[in-house]
Amino acid sequence: MERLLIRNARALDGAPADVLIENGRIAAIGESLAQPAGAAGRCTTEDAGGALLLPGLVEAHTHLDKTVWGMPWYVNKCGSRLVDRIDNERQWRATSGHDAGRASLALGQAFLAAGTTRLRTHVDIDTDAGLRHLEGVLATQAQLADRLDIQIVAFPQSGVLDREGTDALLDRSLREGADILGWLDPCAIDRDPAASLDVMFALADKHGCPVDIHLHEPGEMGVFTLELMFERIAALGMQHRVAISHGFCLGELDERRRDAMLARMADLGVAVITTAPPSRPVPAVMACRAAGVTIAGGNDGIRDTWTPYGAPDMLERAMMIGLRNNLRRDDELAVALDCVTYAGARACGFAEYGVQVGARADLVLVQAGNAAEAVAAHPVRKCVIAGGRIVARDGVLV
């Protein structure tokens, strides 16, 4: 039996906490736990030195396959429209020799070194590349499986209805290893929201898989798409199986209209995943939580043809969520941390999560006084434990 005993940590409530891990799971949590007796396996002891104990961090929305992380700088001369960026990226990936497997592995390892142990990534599926990008990320998923739990979303970045054969490729992706069906702007990109959503929900129903839709559509256009989605979620029994990524329209509504939409989302179990960009209206974290809507956090793209920004650091992203939502009090910053821990796990459906007996032992130790300091300072991770094993120290994989 493999055992690891963490001593002298502090829980989020400030209480002293030792954690005993056996065979990759949390076996006990308490103050001054006794060293396991008997000869049924070696027990390694890790002195936390008073560090704050966090659950493994959760990245709920990124694009591992697109990144140029650790590669030569990409010179961005792209236009500012969404379609400009989509077309530019598709052309660049087709001509540059960009390798989604190598790229996703490098960024996945960087996430792990910074304490992320659960991650949802969207992977481009289109008629130019076929399943090439998916195959690369599937290899990364397999290589990191014992340390980083990766969910793969089959994502039609170029749309579906105007690119014949994309729906068949998505169908094949879900047969060959993708976990979740992604989608994109049924009005703005596919230009026929009812038809687009019918295809989306038919595929999800066929495969019995969750849906995660990029919804960039503004104002009333986005609201119209949401209302069409709500009808189909109820009719197909897809409650608690749908996530809205971005959902910018929710940040543009007046309070009364917004709260009515959020109430419907809470009733249907529709989660929101925000990247908290400074350039667009965003769903309000506190309003979502008050309505009973799970809201999680993600980076979106990191260092790719869309953006030069981003880092695989979920405490830094929690800080950005706090900044974008004007969260200043310590209890409010704890909410920002929740977006990249427990709420992130709920939104994505990651099971056996958290600092609790029986959960998979994914833990992070940081030098911080409390959750607020961990978010605001986002210090280098002192120690990262994934699946019961120490996998990184001081921000470096071991």
N, C-alpha and C positions, 0 to 999 in steps of 0.2 A: 504493500500500500504506500503510495506517495503522499507525504504530508508536508505542509508548510504552515508554520505558526508565525503570524505577524504580531509583534508585541509593541506596546507603547504608541499606538495610533490614537487619533481622536476622531470620534464620530461627528457628523454634521451638527448635532446638538451640543457639541462640546464635551461630551462624556468620554472618559478613557475607554479605549476599545482594543481588545486583542481579537484576532480572527484565526481560527483553526480551519485549514483547508485540507480535505482528504479526497484523493482521486479526482481532483479538478472541481470540487464543489465545496461550498461553505458548510462546514460541519458544526461550528459553534462560534458565537460572538459573545464577548463579555469582558469584564475587567479581570485582569490577572488570571487568565486561563492556565490550567495546569498543563505541563508538558505531557503528551500522550504516553501512557505506560505500555509496556509489552514490547515484544520484538517483531511485531507484524509490519515492519517497514520503518525506514529511516524518517526522521522528522527534522527538517531544516528550519532554523529560526531566523527571522528577519526583524531587526530592530528599526521601527519606524521613526524613532527619535522625536516623538510628539507631532509628527506630520498629520495633516488632515486626510481622512480616509474618504475617498469618493468611489462611487460605482464606476465601472468602465464607461467611457464617454460614448455617445451615440451620434453618428452623422446620418441624418435622415434624408439628405438630398445632395448628392454630388454626381460628378461625371468623371469617373476614373479613366474612361477610355479616351477622353479628349486631351488630356493634360500634356504639357511639355515640361512638367516639373523635372528639374535636374538636367534638362536639355539646353541647347543653345537658345538664346533669346529669340522669341518670335516677333518680328517687326510687323506691327498691326497698322494697316492702311485701309481698313474696311469701312464701308459706309455705315450710317447710324441706324438704319431701319432693321427690324427683326429679319426680314427676308434677305437683306444684304448679308447679315451675319450667317444665316443658314447656308446660303449659296456659297459664300466665301469659304466657310469651314468645309463643306462637302468637297469643293474643288481642291482645297489644300490637302485634305486627307487622301484624296485619290491620287495626287501627283507627288506628294512629298516622301512617300514611303513610311509615314508615321505608323508605328507598331503599337496597337492598343494593348497587347499583352505586356510588352516591356514598360509602357507608360503606366498602365494600371498597377503593375507590381511595385514600381518605384513609389508611386503616390500612396498606395495601400500600406507599404512599409513605413512611410513617413507618418501616416495617420496613427499606426500602431505605436510608434515610438513616442507620440504625443498623447497616448492614453485612450485612443478610440479602439474599442473592441467589438462594436456592432456598427454596420455601415450599409446604407442603401445607395446603390449607384445606378444611374440611368445609362443605358448603352444604346448608341445609335444603330437603328435598323433601317436601311433604305435600299432602293433598287440599284444604286451604284455599288455599294459595298457588300450587299447581301448580309451574311452573318459573320463576316470577317472580324468585326470589332467584338461581337459577342464571343466568338471562339477565344480571342485573346483574354477577355475578362473572365471567362469560365476557367481558363488555366490559372489565372491569379487567384480566383476563388478557391480552387482546389489546393493550390500551393500554400495558402495562408489559413486554411480551414481550421486548424487546431488552435489558431491564435486570434484571427479576425473573422467574425461571422458576417459574411457579405451576402446581401440580397441583391439580385440583378433584375432591373426593370428593362423590358424590351421597349425601346422608346423611338417612335417615328419622328425624328427631328425635322424631316422635310415635309411632314404631313402625310395623309393617307389617300384621300379621294382623288387628288390630282396626279398621283403617282401610282399607276396601275401595277398591281402585284405586291404592294406594300403590305396589304392585309394578309396575303398568303405567307409572306416572310415573317410577319408577327406570329402567325399561327405556328409556323415551323419553329420559331424561337422559343415559344412556350413549350413545345414538345421536346426541344433539345437542351433545356436547362434553365431558361429564364424563369424567374419566380413570380413576376408581377407584370401586368400589362400597363405600359405607359401610353400617353396620348398627348395631343397638342392642339390647343385653340380651335375648337370645332367651327366657330364663326370666322375668325380672322384668317386662319390658314386654310382650312378645308372648305369654308364658304357655304356650307350646308350643314348647320349644326344638328338637325334632326337625323339626317342620314349618317353623319359622322358618328354620332353617339350610338345609333343603332348598331353600327359595325363594331364599335368599341365594346358595348355591353354584350353583344352576341359572342364575341371572342372570349370575353371574361367568363361568361356563363358556360361556354363550351369547355373551358379548361378549369373552371372552378377556382380561378385565381383572383387576387385583389387587383385593384386599379389605382394608379397614381397619375393624375393628369396635370400637365403644365397648363395653368390658366393665366395667361398674361393679359387677357382681354379686359379692356377698361370699362368702367361705369355700367351703363345699361346693357351693353353687349355681353359683358361678363355675367351679369345678373340673369340675363335670358338663358345663357348656357347652363348656369347653375340650376335654374328652375327646371329645364329639360332633364338635367341629370337627376334631380330629386325624384321626378316622376318615375324614371327608370329604375332607380335604386329601390324604391318602394315596391314597384311591380315585380321585380326580379328577386326580391329578398336579399339585396346586396348590402343591407345595413352592416355597419362596422367593417366594411371591406373596401372603402373608397377614401382616398386622400386627395386633397387639392393642394398642389404645389404652387406657390406664389400667391394666387388669389388676390391680385392687385385691386380688383373691383371692390372687394370688401373694405379697402382702405379709402374709397372714394364716396361711400354712401353716407347720408346723414344718419345720425345716431339711431333714430327710430327704425328706419329701413334696414340698417345694418343689424340691429338686434333681432329683427324679425327673421332675417336670413340666418343668423347664427342659431336662433331657436330651432329652426327647421333642420339645420345641420346637426345640432346636438341630438335631436329626435332620431335622426337617421344614422348617427354614429359616424359622420363624415369628419375626418381629421383635416387640419391645416398644417402645412409645412412651409415655414417662412425662411427666407435667406436674409431678410431685413436690409435690402439694398437702400442706400441713401437717395437713389435717383427716382424712385417710384413710390406711390402710396402703398402702404402695406397693411395687412390685417393687424388690428391692435391686439397685442398679446393679452392684456388684462381684460378686455372686452370678451375675447374668445373664452378665456377661462371662467369668467363670470357667467357666461351662457352655458357652460358645460361642454365646450368644444375643446378637444385635445389639440394643442398647438405645439409643434416641435420645430427644431432649428436645423438648418443645413447651410453649407457653403455655396452650393451651386457649383459652377465651374471654377477651377483653380488653375491659374496660369495657363491659359489656352488661347485659341484664336478669338474668343469672345472677350476675354478680359486679361489684363496683366496682373490683376490683383488676386488676393486669396492666399490662405495658408492652411495646411491640414491640422489645424489646432482648434478643437471645439470649445475650449475655454475662451479663446480669442473671439470665436463666433458668438458665444454667449454674451461677451462684452458688447459686441456690435448690436446684438438684439436689444440689450439694455439701453445702449445709446439711442437707437432708432425709436425706442418706445418710451424714452425719457424715464427710465427706471433708475432711481437714485438711492432710495433707502435700502438698508441691508436686507430687509425682507423681500423687497422687490428684486434685488439682484439674485436672491435665492430662487426666484421664479425664472430668471434668465438661465440659471444653472439647470433648473428642472427641464427646460426646453431641450437641453442636450444630454439629458440623462433619462429620468423616468418617463417624462412625456414623449421623448423621442422613441423609447422602447415601445410605449403603447401605440403611438401613431403607426409604427412600422410592424407591429405584431411580433417583436422579439420576445421570446418566452424565457423563463428561468433567469430573470434579470434582477439585479439589485443587490444591496448589502443586506441579505437575509439568509437564514439557514435554508439549505437545499438549492439555492441558486447556483448557477455556474459562477465560478470564482474569477470574476473580472473586476479588478480593483485598481485604483490609482492613488498614489500617495503624493501630496504636494505640500510645500512649505507655505501654509497660509493659515490665518487665524480662524477663518470661517468661510462660508460659501461666498459671501460678498467679496472678500479679498481674493479668493481663488478666481473669480470672474474678472474683477477689475485689474488685477496684477497679472493674471494668467501665467504663473511662474512655470519654469521648466519642470516637467514631471520627474519627481525624485525616483519613483519606482512604478512600473506598470506590470500588473499581473494579469495574464490572460489564460483562461482554462486551467487555473491553478498553478501556472508556472511564471516565474519572473522572466519577462521578455524584453524589458528595457530599463535602463538606469540613466538618470540625468539627460533624458531626451535622446538617448542612443540605444539602438537595438543591441541586445546581448546574444 
